[in-house]
Amino acid sequence: MKYLISITILSLLCLACKTEVKKENTYEEDMEVRNPEPITDNNPQKMATTAEAIAFANGFENWNNVKEITFTFNVDEDTTHFERTWNWQPKKHIVTLTSKKDTITYNRTQIDTTVLKIDQGFINDKYWLLAPFNLVWDAASFTSEHQVKAIAPISNTEMQKLTIVYKSEGGYTPGDAYDFYFEGDFIIKEWVFRKQNAEQPSLITSWEDYNTYNGIKIAKTHKRNEGDWTLHFTGIEVITE
């Protein structure tokens, strides 16, 4: 299956309304379409869960200072390339998509069918960029299990493992599961996406090439465990207040 050829994100199935939960993924990278709005009251000294520890290891305590974030989402497979650029103002809920075809700005509090597919693409790309923070933002939407010892699928080394399974209701893709592999620093090294909590992985990638932007730690590169396939971010800019 050609993941990049099928990565026509803006041709994702258009849903009738924002509250409908069923949709067909057109490619395996389209893993997350849930509400990403940040919480505003978090104390980094009160990390009660492994998920919170991962989020704060990536600078979650600095998120409330973020005024604007810009990034370009890229996928390369063999000789093909796909990209699109996003600008997000989380406090104002304003998102701007810049692609080869167009520039579109919308407000996430006013989603309708004209921007629904675009917003699905944004949530997907944002999840890849800030998945550690979604472990806090989405905490009420999933169940989790922490294993102190597990074998990471790419490096075949012993790490810790956090498995989250989204509930069967809510969002556009309920029931999906993610396995996060990390060491004692709580920085994600590898992860597995399992569509509808299937036993077999749908997608396995690395988390690497970390950089810090105004206190926000981001993995810029994700390489698939097989084939010539890389998802990476360029043009990352985090503007704080």
One Martini backbone bead per residue (centre of mass of N, CA, C, O) as a GRO file, in nm:
protein
  241
    1MET     BB    1   0.095   0.035   0.024
    2LYS     BB    2   0.060   0.378  -0.051
    3TYR     BB    3   0.077   0.623   0.172
    4LEU     BB    4   0.127   0.883   0.003
    5ILE     BB    5  -0.080   0.847  -0.221
    6SER     BB    6  -0.311   0.823   0.018
    7ILE     BB    7  -0.254   1.143   0.130
    8THR     BB    8  -0.539   1.278   0.064
    9ILE     BB    9  -0.653   1.472   0.298
   10LEU     BB   10  -0.868   1.667   0.146
   11SER     BB   11  -1.030   1.374   0.073
   12LEU     BB   12  -1.173   1.318   0.307
   13LEU     BB   13  -1.432   1.220   0.462
   14CYS     BB   14  -1.732   1.382   0.478
   15LEU     BB   15  -1.909   1.504   0.730
   16ALA     BB   16  -2.213   1.616   0.840
   17CYS     BB   17  -2.084   1.650   1.136
   18LYS     BB   18  -1.893   1.700   1.420
   19THR     BB   19  -2.042   1.461   1.599
   20GLU     BB   20  -1.956   1.253   1.427
   21VAL     BB   21  -1.766   0.935   1.460
   22LYS     BB   22  -1.755   0.825   1.169
   23LYS     BB   23  -1.464   0.718   0.972
   24GLU     BB   24  -1.243   0.704   0.703
   25ASN     BB   25  -0.929   0.606   0.653
   26THR     BB   26  -0.683   0.687   0.396
   27TYR     BB   27  -0.448   0.666   0.615
   28GLU     BB   28  -0.231   0.582   0.874
   29GLU     BB   29  -0.169   0.881   0.971
   30ASP     BB   30  -0.481   0.906   1.039
   31MET     BB   31  -0.511   0.888   1.390
   32GLU     BB   32  -0.629   1.185   1.487
   33VAL     BB   33  -0.973   1.318   1.585
   34ARG     BB   34  -0.961   1.535   1.830
   35ASN     BB   35  -0.982   1.742   2.090
   36PRO     BB   36  -0.707   1.991   2.137
   37GLU     BB   37  -0.779   2.162   2.363
   38PRO     BB   38  -0.645   2.332   2.611
   39ILE     BB   39  -0.563   2.343   2.917
   40THR     BB   40  -0.542   2.587   3.210
   41ASP     BB   41  -0.506   2.381   3.482
   42ASN     BB   42  -0.170   2.310   3.565
   43ASN     BB   43   0.040   2.119   3.783
   44PRO     BB   44   0.367   2.001   3.768
   45GLN     BB   45   0.354   1.884   4.077
   46LYS     BB   46   0.080   1.695   3.980
   47MET     BB   47   0.180   1.393   3.878
   48ALA     BB   48  -0.031   1.107   3.867
   49THR     BB   49   0.072   1.017   3.579
   50THR     BB   50   0.234   0.899   3.307
   51ALA     BB   51   0.113   1.094   3.104
   52GLU     BB   52   0.202   1.351   3.254
   53ALA     BB   53   0.506   1.294   3.253
   54ILE     BB   54   0.534   1.312   2.947
   55ALA     BB   55   0.429   1.596   2.905
   56PHE     BB   56   0.635   1.743   3.101
   57ALA     BB   57   0.895   1.640   2.952
   58ASN     BB   58   0.781   1.836   2.696
   59GLY     BB   59   0.666   2.121   2.833
   60PHE     BB   60   0.364   2.167   2.939
   61GLU     BB   61   0.407   2.416   3.138
   62ASN     BB   62   0.437   2.613   2.863
   63TRP     BB   63   0.167   2.622   2.698
   64ASN     BB   64   0.018   2.884   2.817
   65ASN     BB   65   0.241   3.070   2.652
   66VAL     BB   66   0.116   3.003   2.385
   67LYS     BB   67   0.020   3.186   2.091
   68GLU     BB   68   0.194   3.044   1.852
   69ILE     BB   69   0.197   2.791   1.580
   70THR     BB   70   0.433   2.662   1.337
   71PHE     BB   71   0.401   2.408   1.067
   72THR     BB   72   0.542   2.140   0.867
   73PHE     BB   73   0.399   1.868   0.703
   74ASN     BB   74   0.580   1.564   0.621
   75VAL     BB   75   0.592   1.315   0.346
   76ASP     BB   76   0.816   1.041   0.266
   77GLU     BB   77   0.813   0.821  -0.032
   78ASP     BB   78   1.060   0.759  -0.183
   79THR     BB   79   0.985   1.001  -0.446
   80THR     BB   80   0.768   1.118  -0.260
   81HIS     BB   81   0.575   1.426  -0.171
   82PHE     BB   82   0.432   1.579   0.129
   83GLU     BB   83   0.263   1.900   0.214
   84ARG     BB   84   0.179   2.117   0.502
   85THR     BB   85   0.071   2.428   0.653
   86TRP     BB   86   0.055   2.557   0.993
   87ASN     BB   87  -0.151   2.786   1.188
   88TRP     BB   88  -0.176   2.832   1.551
   89GLN     BB   89  -0.423   2.985   1.778
   90PRO     BB   90  -0.526   2.855   2.069
   91LYS     BB   91  -0.673   3.096   2.220
   92LYS     BB   92  -0.851   3.159   1.939
   93HIS     BB   93  -0.895   2.899   1.746
   94ILE     BB   94  -0.694   2.953   1.506
   95VAL     BB   95  -0.665   2.833   1.162
   96THR     BB   96  -0.401   2.783   0.909
   97LEU     BB   97  -0.388   2.681   0.572
   98THR     BB   98  -0.099   2.586   0.365
   99SER     BB   99  -0.096   2.524   0.021
  100LYS     BB  100  -0.069   2.483  -0.315
  101LYS     BB  101  -0.382   2.571  -0.354
  102ASP     BB  102  -0.419   2.715  -0.057
  103THR     BB  103  -0.571   2.954   0.185
  104ILE     BB  104  -0.704   2.870   0.514
  105THR     BB  105  -0.933   3.017   0.752
  106TYR     BB  106  -1.033   2.915   1.091
  107ASN     BB  107  -1.265   2.827   1.350
  108ARG     BB  108  -1.294   2.572   1.593
  109THR     BB  109  -1.589   2.682   1.699
  110GLN     BB  110  -1.683   2.676   1.361
  111ILE     BB  111  -1.764   2.395   1.248
  112ASP     BB  112  -1.809   2.279   0.916
  113THR     BB  113  -1.834   2.128   0.605
  114THR     BB  114  -1.616   2.327   0.472
  115VAL     BB  115  -1.379   2.241   0.717
  116LEU     BB  116  -1.367   1.947   0.820
  117LYS     BB  117  -1.134   1.817   0.655
  118ILE     BB  118  -0.923   2.018   0.745
  119ASP     BB  119  -0.943   1.962   1.050
  120GLN     BB  120  -0.859   1.669   1.035
  121GLY     BB  121  -0.575   1.732   0.934
  122PHE     BB  122  -0.487   1.902   1.174
  123ILE     BB  123  -0.523   1.690   1.399
  124ASN     BB  124  -0.327   1.490   1.288
  125ASP     BB  125  -0.070   1.672   1.277
  126LYS     BB  126  -0.083   1.765   1.574
  127TYR     BB  127  -0.048   1.486   1.700
  128TRP     BB  128   0.236   1.434   1.600
  129LEU     BB  129   0.358   1.691   1.738
  130LEU     BB  130   0.162   1.665   2.040
  131ALA     BB  131   0.105   1.389   2.186
  132PRO     BB  132   0.195   1.433   2.484
  133PHE     BB  133  -0.039   1.646   2.536
  134ASN     BB  134  -0.283   1.457   2.470
  135LEU     BB  135  -0.253   1.294   2.737
  136VAL     BB  136  -0.410   1.535   2.876
  137TRP     BB  137  -0.641   1.644   2.694
  138ASP     BB  138  -0.758   1.320   2.664
  139ALA     BB  139  -0.794   1.173   2.947
  140ALA     BB  140  -1.121   1.128   2.937
  141SER     BB  141  -1.100   0.935   2.651
  142PHE     BB  142  -0.915   0.718   2.806
  143THR     BB  143  -0.738   0.431   2.860
  144SER     BB  144  -0.472   0.289   3.077
  145GLU     BB  145  -0.133   0.132   3.054
  146HIS     BB  146   0.151   0.038   3.258
  147GLN     BB  147   0.479  -0.071   3.163
  148VAL     BB  148   0.796  -0.121   3.284
  149LYS     BB  149   0.830  -0.379   3.084
  150ALA     BB  150   0.935  -0.359   2.737
  151ILE     BB  151   0.950  -0.419   2.387
  152ALA     BB  152   1.066  -0.251   2.141
  153PRO     BB  153   0.997  -0.275   1.795
  154ILE     BB  154   1.267  -0.151   1.668
  155SER     BB  155   1.517  -0.181   1.881
  156ASN     BB  156   1.473  -0.423   2.088
  157THR     BB  157   1.433  -0.278   2.363
  158GLU     BB  158   1.410  -0.194   2.690
  159MET     BB  159   1.105  -0.048   2.808
  160GLN     BB  160   0.855   0.152   2.848
  161LYS     BB  161   0.480   0.132   2.859
  162LEU     BB  162   0.206   0.311   2.703
  163THR     BB  163  -0.140   0.242   2.696
  164ILE     BB  164  -0.398   0.364   2.479
  165VAL     BB  165  -0.769   0.372   2.481
  166TYR     BB  166  -1.022   0.473   2.316
  167LYS     BB  167  -1.326   0.528   2.330
  168SER     BB  168  -1.639   0.432   2.172
  169GLU     BB  169  -1.687   0.742   2.221
  170GLY     BB  170  -1.612   0.988   2.035
  171GLY     BB  171  -1.514   1.140   1.793
  172TYR     BB  172  -1.396   0.997   1.478
  173THR     BB  173  -1.194   0.750   1.619
  174PRO     BB  174  -1.297   0.522   1.792
  175GLY     BB  175  -1.086   0.273   1.963
  176ASP     BB  176  -0.808   0.356   1.950
  177ALA     BB  177  -0.450   0.269   1.968
  178TYR     BB  178  -0.154   0.333   2.185
  179ASP     BB  179   0.207   0.283   2.192
  180PHE     BB  180   0.440   0.395   2.431
  181TYR     BB  181   0.797   0.441   2.420
  182PHE     BB  182   1.017   0.459   2.713
  183GLU     BB  183   1.213   0.599   2.948
  184GLY     BB  184   1.311   0.762   3.241
  185ASP     BB  185   1.252   1.052   3.084
  186PHE     BB  186   0.969   1.036   2.918
  187ILE     BB  187   1.071   0.999   2.622
  188ILE     BB  188   0.977   0.933   2.320
  189LYS     BB  189   1.091   0.670   2.084
  190GLU     BB  190   0.825   0.495   2.035
  191TRP     BB  191   0.538   0.380   1.824
  192VAL     BB  192   0.192   0.254   1.821
  193PHE     BB  193  -0.067   0.190   1.590
  194ARG     BB  194  -0.416   0.071   1.663
  195LYS     BB  195  -0.676   0.000   1.499
  196GLN     BB  196  -0.934  -0.067   1.698
  197ASN     BB  197  -0.747  -0.237   1.891
  198ALA     BB  198  -0.564  -0.410   1.749
  199GLU     BB  199  -0.318  -0.642   1.773
  200GLN     BB  200  -0.211  -0.533   1.516
  201PRO     BB  201  -0.026  -0.317   1.364
  202SER     BB  202  -0.057  -0.023   1.158
  203LEU     BB  203   0.183   0.155   1.300
  204ILE     BB  204   0.548   0.216   1.301
  205THR     BB  205   0.755   0.451   1.489
  206SER     BB  206   0.967   0.690   1.544
  207TRP     BB  207   1.132   0.916   1.789
  208GLU     BB  208   1.311   1.203   1.669
  209ASP     BB  209   1.480   1.486   1.657
  210TYR     BB  210   1.499   1.679   1.897
  211ASN     BB  211   1.344   1.994   1.995
  212THR     BB  212   1.343   2.330   2.140
  213TYR     BB  213   1.052   2.560   2.178
  214ASN     BB  214   0.998   2.755   2.419
  215GLY     BB  215   0.979   2.467   2.600
  216ILE     BB  216   0.902   2.285   2.346
  217LYS     BB  217   0.913   1.949   2.285
  218ILE     BB  218   1.016   1.809   1.958
  219ALA     BB  219   0.964   1.563   1.721
  220LYS     BB  220   1.072   1.580   1.382
  221THR     BB  221   1.103   1.253   1.352
  222HIS     BB  222   0.949   0.972   1.157
  223LYS     BB  223   1.019   0.626   1.125
  224ARG     BB  224   0.961   0.357   0.970
  225ASN     BB  225   1.014   0.009   1.017
  226GLU     BB  226   0.941   0.010   0.700
  227GLY     BB  227   1.067   0.133   0.450
  228ASP     BB  228   1.051   0.444   0.258
  229TRP     BB  229   0.954   0.628   0.545
  230THR     BB  230   0.884   0.981   0.629
  231LEU     BB  231   0.805   1.187   0.904
  232HIS     BB  232   0.819   1.553   0.904
  233PHE     BB  233   0.940   1.864   1.041
  234THR     BB  234   0.905   2.207   0.945
  235GLY     BB  235   0.901   2.534   1.037
  236ILE     BB  236   0.926   2.568   1.340
  237GLU     BB  237   0.712   2.787   1.550
  238VAL     BB  238   0.722   2.940   1.880
  239ILE     BB  239   0.498   3.168   2.029
  240THR     BB  240   0.517   3.380   2.304
  241GLU     BB  241   0.410   3.600   2.569
   0.00000   0.00000   0.00000
